[in-house]
Amino acid sequence: MCNRDHRMYRHHGMNCSRQFYTKEEKIEHLEEYKKWLEKEKIGVEEAIEELKKAS
């Protein structure tokens, strides 16, 4: 059964078919999530710049 603590894993390559994850798996998926967040930040910054140019 999925709960809020597993939300990140569900969205980043791990589904909720397992209840417990190894420390290594958690680290790997947190690193992937961090990379995704960094790319998302860059995208947001680019969108802000484009909107400022259009003003």
mmCIF file of the N, C-alpha and C atoms, coordinates in Angstrom:
data_MODEL
# 
_entry.id   MODEL 
# 
loop_
_atom_site.group_PDB 
_atom_site.id 
_atom_site.type_symbol 
_atom_site.label_atom_id 
_atom_site.label_alt_id 
_atom_site.label_comp_id 
_atom_site.label_asym_id 
_atom_site.label_entity_id 
_atom_site.label_seq_id 
_atom_site.pdbx_PDB_ins_code 
_atom_site.Cartn_x 
_atom_site.Cartn_y 
_atom_site.Cartn_z 
_atom_site.occupancy 
_atom_site.B_iso_or_equiv 
_atom_site.pdbx_formal_charge 
_atom_site.auth_seq_id 
_atom_site.auth_comp_id 
_atom_site.auth_asym_id 
_atom_site.auth_atom_id 
_atom_site.pdbx_PDB_model_num 
ATOM 1   N N  . MET A 1 1  ? 0.833  -1.181 0.000   1.00 0.00 ? 1  MET A N  1 
ATOM 2   C CA . MET A 1 1  ? 0.000  0.000  0.000   1.00 0.00 ? 1  MET A CA 1 
ATOM 3   C C  . MET A 1 1  ? 0.873  1.239  0.000   1.00 0.00 ? 1  MET A C  1 
ATOM 4   N N  . CYS A 1 2  ? 0.578  2.192  -0.861  1.00 0.00 ? 2  CYS A N  1 
ATOM 5   C CA . CYS A 1 2  ? 1.362  3.419  -0.965  1.00 0.00 ? 2  CYS A CA 1 
ATOM 6   C C  . CYS A 1 2  ? 0.952  4.400  0.118   1.00 0.00 ? 2  CYS A C  1 
ATOM 7   N N  . ASN A 1 3  ? 1.915  5.167  0.564   1.00 0.00 ? 3  ASN A N  1 
ATOM 8   C CA . ASN A 1 3  ? 1.605  6.286  1.448   1.00 0.00 ? 3  ASN A CA 1 
ATOM 9   C C  . ASN A 1 3  ? 2.435  7.485  1.033   1.00 0.00 ? 3  ASN A C  1 
ATOM 10  N N  . ARG A 1 4  ? 2.292  8.585  1.730   1.00 0.00 ? 4  ARG A N  1 
ATOM 11  C CA . ARG A 1 4  ? 2.975  9.813  1.342   1.00 0.00 ? 4  ARG A CA 1 
ATOM 12  C C  . ARG A 1 4  ? 4.483  9.652  1.288   1.00 0.00 ? 4  ARG A C  1 
ATOM 13  N N  . ASP A 1 5  ? 5.076  8.852  2.165   1.00 0.00 ? 5  ASP A N  1 
ATOM 14  C CA . ASP A 1 5  ? 6.521  8.691  2.200   1.00 0.00 ? 5  ASP A CA 1 
ATOM 15  C C  . ASP A 1 5  ? 7.061  8.054  0.922   1.00 0.00 ? 5  ASP A C  1 
ATOM 16  N N  . HIS A 1 6  ? 6.205  7.341  0.187   1.00 0.00 ? 6  HIS A N  1 
ATOM 17  C CA . HIS A 1 6  ? 6.647  6.674  -1.032  1.00 0.00 ? 6  HIS A CA 1 
ATOM 18  C C  . HIS A 1 6  ? 6.357  7.492  -2.283  1.00 0.00 ? 6  HIS A C  1 
ATOM 19  N N  . ARG A 1 7  ? 5.787  8.671  -2.122  1.00 0.00 ? 7  ARG A N  1 
ATOM 20  C CA . ARG A 1 7  ? 5.394  9.476  -3.280  1.00 0.00 ? 7  ARG A CA 1 
ATOM 21  C C  . ARG A 1 7  ? 6.578  9.755  -4.212  1.00 0.00 ? 7  ARG A C  1 
ATOM 22  N N  . MET A 1 8  ? 7.724  10.140 -3.652  1.00 0.00 ? 8  MET A N  1 
ATOM 23  C CA . MET A 1 8  ? 8.879  10.448 -4.487  1.00 0.00 ? 8  MET A CA 1 
ATOM 24  C C  . MET A 1 8  ? 9.292  9.231  -5.301  1.00 0.00 ? 8  MET A C  1 
ATOM 25  N N  . TYR A 1 9  ? 9.314  8.063  -4.673  1.00 0.00 ? 9  TYR A N  1 
ATOM 26  C CA . TYR A 1 9  ? 9.747  6.866  -5.376  1.00 0.00 ? 9  TYR A CA 1 
ATOM 27  C C  . TYR A 1 9  ? 8.794  6.513  -6.505  1.00 0.00 ? 9  TYR A C  1 
ATOM 28  N N  . ARG A 1 10 ? 7.518  6.707  -6.286  1.00 0.00 ? 10 ARG A N  1 
ATOM 29  C CA . ARG A 1 10 ? 6.528  6.383  -7.301  1.00 0.00 ? 10 ARG A CA 1 
ATOM 30  C C  . ARG A 1 10 ? 6.726  7.257  -8.534  1.00 0.00 ? 10 ARG A C  1 
ATOM 31  N N  . HIS A 1 11 ? 7.106  8.502  -8.336  1.00 0.00 ? 11 HIS A N  1 
ATOM 32  C CA . HIS A 1 11 ? 7.255  9.425  -9.454  1.00 0.00 ? 11 HIS A CA 1 
ATOM 33  C C  . HIS A 1 11 ? 8.637  9.376  -10.086 1.00 0.00 ? 11 HIS A C  1 
ATOM 34  N N  . HIS A 1 12 ? 9.567  8.718  -9.457  1.00 0.00 ? 12 HIS A N  1 
ATOM 35  C CA . HIS A 1 12 ? 10.932 8.711  -9.972  1.00 0.00 ? 12 HIS A CA 1 
ATOM 36  C C  . HIS A 1 12 ? 11.489 7.304  -10.108 1.00 0.00 ? 12 HIS A C  1 
ATOM 37  N N  . GLY A 1 13 ? 10.711 6.437  -10.670 1.00 0.00 ? 13 GLY A N  1 
ATOM 38  C CA . GLY A 1 13 ? 11.228 5.135  -11.044 1.00 0.00 ? 13 GLY A CA 1 
ATOM 39  C C  . GLY A 1 13 ? 10.934 3.987  -10.100 1.00 0.00 ? 13 GLY A C  1 
ATOM 40  N N  . MET A 1 14 ? 10.478 4.243  -8.898  1.00 0.00 ? 14 MET A N  1 
ATOM 41  C CA . MET A 1 14 ? 10.143 3.151  -7.997  1.00 0.00 ? 14 MET A CA 1 
ATOM 42  C C  . MET A 1 14 ? 8.636  3.141  -7.818  1.00 0.00 ? 14 MET A C  1 
ATOM 43  N N  . ASN A 1 15 ? 8.053  1.988  -7.933  1.00 0.00 ? 15 ASN A N  1 
ATOM 44  C CA . ASN A 1 15 ? 6.623  1.923  -7.672  1.00 0.00 ? 15 ASN A CA 1 
ATOM 45  C C  . ASN A 1 15 ? 6.420  1.456  -6.233  1.00 0.00 ? 15 ASN A C  1 
ATOM 46  N N  . CYS A 1 16 ? 5.196  1.350  -5.848  1.00 0.00 ? 16 CYS A N  1 
ATOM 47  C CA . CYS A 1 16 ? 4.905  1.011  -4.458  1.00 0.00 ? 16 CYS A CA 1 
ATOM 48  C C  . CYS A 1 16 ? 4.617  -0.469 -4.264  1.00 0.00 ? 16 CYS A C  1 
ATOM 49  N N  . SER A 1 17 ? 5.152  -1.304 -5.119  1.00 0.00 ? 17 SER A N  1 
ATOM 50  C CA . SER A 1 17 ? 4.918  -2.728 -4.944  1.00 0.00 ? 17 SER A CA 1 
ATOM 51  C C  . SER A 1 17 ? 5.731  -3.280 -3.781  1.00 0.00 ? 17 SER A C  1 
ATOM 52  N N  . ARG A 1 18 ? 6.777  -2.564 -3.392  1.00 0.00 ? 18 ARG A N  1 
ATOM 53  C CA . ARG A 1 18 ? 7.580  -2.959 -2.229  1.00 0.00 ? 18 ARG A CA 1 
ATOM 54  C C  . ARG A 1 18 ? 7.353  -1.956 -1.117  1.00 0.00 ? 18 ARG A C  1 
ATOM 55  N N  . GLN A 1 19 ? 7.484  -2.402 0.091   1.00 0.00 ? 19 GLN A N  1 
ATOM 56  C CA . GLN A 1 19 ? 7.266  -1.519 1.226   1.00 0.00 ? 19 GLN A CA 1 
ATOM 57  C C  . GLN A 1 19 ? 8.581  -0.991 1.782   1.00 0.00 ? 19 GLN A C  1 
ATOM 58  N N  . PHE A 1 20 ? 9.662  -1.755 1.668   1.00 0.00 ? 20 PHE A N  1 
ATOM 59  C CA . PHE A 1 20 ? 10.926 -1.360 2.262   1.00 0.00 ? 20 PHE A CA 1 
ATOM 60  C C  . PHE A 1 20 ? 12.020 -1.295 1.192   1.00 0.00 ? 20 PHE A C  1 
ATOM 61  N N  . TYR A 1 21 ? 12.851 -0.272 1.290   1.00 0.00 ? 21 TYR A N  1 
ATOM 62  C CA . TYR A 1 21 ? 13.924 -0.068 0.330   1.00 0.00 ? 21 TYR A CA 1 
ATOM 63  C C  . TYR A 1 21 ? 15.257 -0.046 1.068   1.00 0.00 ? 21 TYR A C  1 
ATOM 64  N N  . THR A 1 22 ? 16.300 -0.500 0.388   1.00 0.00 ? 22 THR A N  1 
ATOM 65  C CA . THR A 1 22 ? 17.625 -0.486 1.004   1.00 0.00 ? 22 THR A CA 1 
ATOM 66  C C  . THR A 1 22 ? 18.142 0.943  1.062   1.00 0.00 ? 22 THR A C  1 
ATOM 67  N N  . LYS A 1 23 ? 19.114 1.152  1.907   1.00 0.00 ? 23 LYS A N  1 
ATOM 68  C CA . LYS A 1 23 ? 19.738 2.464  2.029   1.00 0.00 ? 23 LYS A CA 1 
ATOM 69  C C  . LYS A 1 23 ? 20.305 2.904  0.675   1.00 0.00 ? 23 LYS A C  1 
ATOM 70  N N  . GLU A 1 24 ? 20.932 1.985  -0.034  1.00 0.00 ? 24 GLU A N  1 
ATOM 71  C CA . GLU A 1 24 ? 21.520 2.297  -1.335  1.00 0.00 ? 24 GLU A CA 1 
ATOM 72  C C  . GLU A 1 24 ? 20.446 2.724  -2.335  1.00 0.00 ? 24 GLU A C  1 
ATOM 73  N N  . GLU A 1 25 ? 19.306 2.025  -2.317  1.00 0.00 ? 25 GLU A N  1 
ATOM 74  C CA . GLU A 1 25 ? 18.210 2.388  -3.217  1.00 0.00 ? 25 GLU A CA 1 
ATOM 75  C C  . GLU A 1 25 ? 17.677 3.785  -2.895  1.00 0.00 ? 25 GLU A C  1 
ATOM 76  N N  . LYS A 1 26 ? 17.535 4.072  -1.611  1.00 0.00 ? 26 LYS A N  1 
ATOM 77  C CA . LYS A 1 26 ? 17.048 5.395  -1.216  1.00 0.00 ? 26 LYS A CA 1 
ATOM 78  C C  . LYS A 1 26 ? 18.003 6.487  -1.673  1.00 0.00 ? 26 LYS A C  1 
ATOM 79  N N  . ILE A 1 27 ? 19.307 6.265  -1.482  1.00 0.00 ? 27 ILE A N  1 
ATOM 80  C CA . ILE A 1 27 ? 20.313 7.242  -1.903  1.00 0.00 ? 27 ILE A CA 1 
ATOM 81  C C  . ILE A 1 27 ? 20.253 7.445  -3.409  1.00 0.00 ? 27 ILE A C  1 
ATOM 82  N N  . GLU A 1 28 ? 20.216 6.356  -4.168  1.00 0.00 ? 28 GLU A N  1 
ATOM 83  C CA . GLU A 1 28 ? 20.171 6.439  -5.626  1.00 0.00 ? 28 GLU A CA 1 
ATOM 84  C C  . GLU A 1 28 ? 18.962 7.234  -6.100  1.00 0.00 ? 28 GLU A C  1 
ATOM 85  N N  . HIS A 1 29 ? 17.815 6.944  -5.536  1.00 0.00 ? 29 HIS A N  1 
ATOM 86  C CA . HIS A 1 29 ? 16.601 7.624  -5.977  1.00 0.00 ? 29 HIS A CA 1 
ATOM 87  C C  . HIS A 1 29 ? 16.552 9.069  -5.513  1.00 0.00 ? 29 HIS A C  1 
ATOM 88  N N  . LEU A 1 30 ? 17.123 9.357  -4.353  1.00 0.00 ? 30 LEU A N  1 
ATOM 89  C CA . LEU A 1 30 ? 17.196 10.751 -3.918  1.00 0.00 ? 30 LEU A CA 1 
ATOM 90  C C  . LEU A 1 30 ? 18.131 11.546 -4.818  1.00 0.00 ? 30 LEU A C  1 
ATOM 91  N N  . GLU A 1 31 ? 19.232 10.929 -5.254  1.00 0.00 ? 31 GLU A N  1 
ATOM 92  C CA . GLU A 1 31 ? 20.142 11.607 -6.181  1.00 0.00 ? 31 GLU A CA 1 
ATOM 93  C C  . GLU A 1 31 ? 19.455 11.873 -7.523  1.00 0.00 ? 31 GLU A C  1 
ATOM 94  N N  . GLU A 1 32 ? 18.680 10.903 -8.009  1.00 0.00 ? 32 GLU A N  1 
ATOM 95  C CA . GLU A 1 32 ? 17.928 11.100 -9.252  1.00 0.00 ? 32 GLU A CA 1 
ATOM 96  C C  . GLU A 1 32 ? 16.897 12.210 -9.084  1.00 0.00 ? 32 GLU A C  1 
ATOM 97  N N  . TYR A 1 33 ? 16.225 12.224 -7.948  1.00 0.00 ? 33 TYR A N  1 
ATOM 98  C CA . TYR A 1 33 ? 15.227 13.252 -7.667  1.00 0.00 ? 33 TYR A CA 1 
ATOM 99  C C  . TYR A 1 33 ? 15.882 14.626 -7.606  1.00 0.00 ? 33 TYR A C  1 
ATOM 100 N N  . LYS A 1 34 ? 17.056 14.722 -7.024  1.00 0.00 ? 34 LYS A N  1 
ATOM 101 C CA . LYS A 1 34 ? 17.802 15.981 -6.947  1.00 0.00 ? 34 LYS A CA 1 
ATOM 102 C C  . LYS A 1 34 ? 18.138 16.486 -8.346  1.00 0.00 ? 34 LYS A C  1 
ATOM 103 N N  . LYS A 1 35 ? 18.607 15.594 -9.221  1.00 0.00 ? 35 LYS A N  1 
ATOM 104 C CA . LYS A 1 35 ? 18.906 15.984 -10.599 1.00 0.00 ? 35 LYS A CA 1 
ATOM 105 C C  . LYS A 1 35 ? 17.654 16.498 -11.298 1.00 0.00 ? 35 LYS A C  1 
ATOM 106 N N  . TRP A 1 36 ? 16.529 15.815 -11.077 1.00 0.00 ? 36 TRP A N  1 
ATOM 107 C CA . TRP A 1 36 ? 15.267 16.238 -11.682 1.00 0.00 ? 36 TRP A CA 1 
ATOM 108 C C  . TRP A 1 36 ? 14.885 17.628 -11.190 1.00 0.00 ? 36 TRP A C  1 
ATOM 109 N N  . LEU A 1 37 ? 15.043 17.867 -9.888  1.00 0.00 ? 37 LEU A N  1 
ATOM 110 C CA . LEU A 1 37 ? 14.723 19.179 -9.324  1.00 0.00 ? 37 LEU A CA 1 
ATOM 111 C C  . LEU A 1 37 ? 15.627 20.266 -9.885  1.00 0.00 ? 37 LEU A C  1 
ATOM 112 N N  . GLU A 1 38 ? 16.907 19.963 -10.071 1.00 0.00 ? 38 GLU A N  1 
ATOM 113 C CA . GLU A 1 38 ? 17.847 20.935 -10.627 1.00 0.00 ? 38 GLU A CA 1 
ATOM 114 C C  . GLU A 1 38 ? 17.453 21.308 -12.061 1.00 0.00 ? 38 GLU A C  1 
ATOM 115 N N  . LYS A 1 39 ? 17.062 20.322 -12.851 1.00 0.00 ? 39 LYS A N  1 
ATOM 116 C CA . LYS A 1 39 ? 16.612 20.597 -14.218 1.00 0.00 ? 39 LYS A CA 1 
ATOM 117 C C  . LYS A 1 39 ? 15.322 21.404 -14.216 1.00 0.00 ? 39 LYS A C  1 
ATOM 118 N N  . GLU A 1 40 ? 14.426 21.075 -13.300 1.00 0.00 ? 40 GLU A N  1 
ATOM 119 C CA . GLU A 1 40 ? 13.170 21.808 -13.190 1.00 0.00 ? 40 GLU A CA 1 
ATOM 120 C C  . GLU A 1 40 ? 13.440 23.270 -12.829 1.00 0.00 ? 40 GLU A C  1 
ATOM 121 N N  . LYS A 1 41 ? 14.392 23.501 -11.934 1.00 0.00 ? 41 LYS A N  1 
ATOM 122 C CA . LYS A 1 41 ? 14.776 24.865 -11.532 1.00 0.00 ? 41 LYS A CA 1 
ATOM 123 C C  . LYS A 1 41 ? 15.280 25.657 -12.734 1.00 0.00 ? 41 LYS A C  1 
ATOM 124 N N  . ILE A 1 42 ? 16.111 25.030 -13.550 1.00 0.00 ? 42 ILE A N  1 
ATOM 125 C CA . ILE A 1 42 ? 16.628 25.696 -14.746 1.00 0.00 ? 42 ILE A CA 1 
ATOM 126 C C  . ILE A 1 42 ? 15.482 26.049 -15.683 1.00 0.00 ? 42 ILE A C  1 
ATOM 127 N N  . GLY A 1 43 ? 14.550 25.132 -15.858 1.00 0.00 ? 43 GLY A N  1 
ATOM 128 C CA . GLY A 1 43 ? 13.392 25.393 -16.709 1.00 0.00 ? 43 GLY A CA 1 
ATOM 129 C C  . GLY A 1 43 ? 12.553 26.550 -16.197 1.00 0.00 ? 43 GLY A C  1 
ATOM 130 N N  . VAL A 1 44 ? 12.355 26.614 -14.901 1.00 0.00 ? 44 VAL A N  1 
ATOM 131 C CA . VAL A 1 44 ? 11.588 27.713 -14.302 1.00 0.00 ? 44 VAL A CA 1 
ATOM 132 C C  . VAL A 1 44 ? 12.319 29.036 -14.509 1.00 0.00 ? 44 VAL A C  1 
ATOM 133 N N  . GLU A 1 45 ? 13.624 29.047 -14.306 1.00 0.00 ? 45 GLU A N  1 
ATOM 134 C CA . GLU A 1 45 ? 14.406 30.265 -14.508 1.00 0.00 ? 45 GLU A CA 1 
ATOM 135 C C  . GLU A 1 45 ? 14.323 30.738 -15.958 1.00 0.00 ? 45 GLU A C  1 
ATOM 136 N N  . GLU A 1 46 ? 14.394 29.801 -16.907 1.00 0.00 ? 46 GLU A N  1 
ATOM 137 C CA . GLU A 1 46 ? 14.284 30.164 -18.321 1.00 0.00 ? 46 GLU A CA 1 
ATOM 138 C C  . GLU A 1 46 ? 12.904 30.731 -18.631 1.00 0.00 ? 46 GLU A C  1 
ATOM 139 N N  . ALA A 1 47 ? 11.868 30.136 -18.065 1.00 0.00 ? 47 ALA A N  1 
ATOM 140 C CA . ALA A 1 47 ? 10.507 30.628 -18.288 1.00 0.00 ? 47 ALA A CA 1 
ATOM 141 C C  . ALA A 1 47 ? 10.341 32.026 -17.728 1.00 0.00 ? 47 ALA A C  1 
ATOM 142 N N  . ILE A 1 48 ? 10.915 32.291 -16.575 1.00 0.00 ? 48 ILE A N  1 
ATOM 143 C CA . ILE A 1 48 ? 10.845 33.636 -15.979 1.00 0.00 ? 48 ILE A CA 1 
ATOM 144 C C  . ILE A 1 48 ? 11.542 34.641 -16.877 1.00 0.00 ? 48 ILE A C  1 
ATOM 145 N N  . GLU A 1 49 ? 12.716 34.297 -17.367 1.00 0.00 ? 49 GLU A N  1 
ATOM 146 C CA . GLU A 1 49 ? 13.456 35.203 -18.249 1.00 0.00 ? 49 GLU A CA 1 
ATOM 147 C C  . GLU A 1 49 ? 12.665 35.507 -19.525 1.00 0.00 ? 49 GLU A C  1 
ATOM 148 N N  . GLU A 1 50 ? 12.051 34.494 -20.111 1.00 0.00 ? 50 GLU A N  1 
ATOM 149 C CA . GLU A 1 50 ? 11.247 34.695 -21.322 1.00 0.00 ? 50 GLU A CA 1 
ATOM 150 C C  . GLU A 1 50 ? 10.071 35.625 -21.029 1.00 0.00 ? 50 GLU A C  1 
ATOM 151 N N  . LEU A 1 51 ? 9.416  35.446 -19.904 1.00 0.00 ? 51 LEU A N  1 
ATOM 152 C CA . LEU A 1 51 ? 8.298  36.306 -19.541 1.00 0.00 ? 51 LEU A CA 1 
ATOM 153 C C  . LEU A 1 51 ? 8.751  37.751 -19.321 1.00 0.00 ? 51 LEU A C  1 
ATOM 154 N N  . LYS A 1 52 ? 9.917  37.916 -18.721 1.00 0.00 ? 52 LYS A N  1 
ATOM 155 C CA . LYS A 1 52 ? 10.452 39.277 -18.509 1.00 0.00 ? 52 LYS A CA 1 
ATOM 156 C C  . LYS A 1 52 ? 10.757 39.949 -19.843 1.00 0.00 ? 52 LYS A C  1 
ATOM 157 N N  . LYS A 1 53 ? 11.285 39.209 -20.793 1.00 0.00 ? 53 LYS A N  1 
ATOM 158 C CA . LYS A 1 53 ? 11.589 39.749 -22.124 1.00 0.00 ? 53 LYS A CA 1 
ATOM 159 C C  . LYS A 1 53 ? 10.318 40.176 -22.845 1.00 0.00 ? 53 LYS A C  1 
ATOM 160 N N  . ALA A 1 54 ? 9.258  39.416 -22.638 1.00 0.00 ? 54 ALA A N  1 
ATOM 161 C CA . ALA A 1 54 ? 7.999  39.690 -23.328 1.00 0.00 ? 54 ALA A CA 1 
ATOM 162 C C  . ALA A 1 54 ? 7.265  40.897 -22.740 1.00 0.00 ? 54 ALA A C  1 
ATOM 163 N N  . SER A 1 55 ? 7.656  41.315 -21.555 1.00 0.00 ? 55 SER A N  1 
ATOM 164 C CA . SER A 1 55 ? 6.970  42.442 -20.905 1.00 0.00 ? 55 SER A CA 1 
ATOM 165 C C  . SER A 1 55 ? 7.360  43.782 -21.472 1.00 0.00 ? 55 SER A C  1 
# 
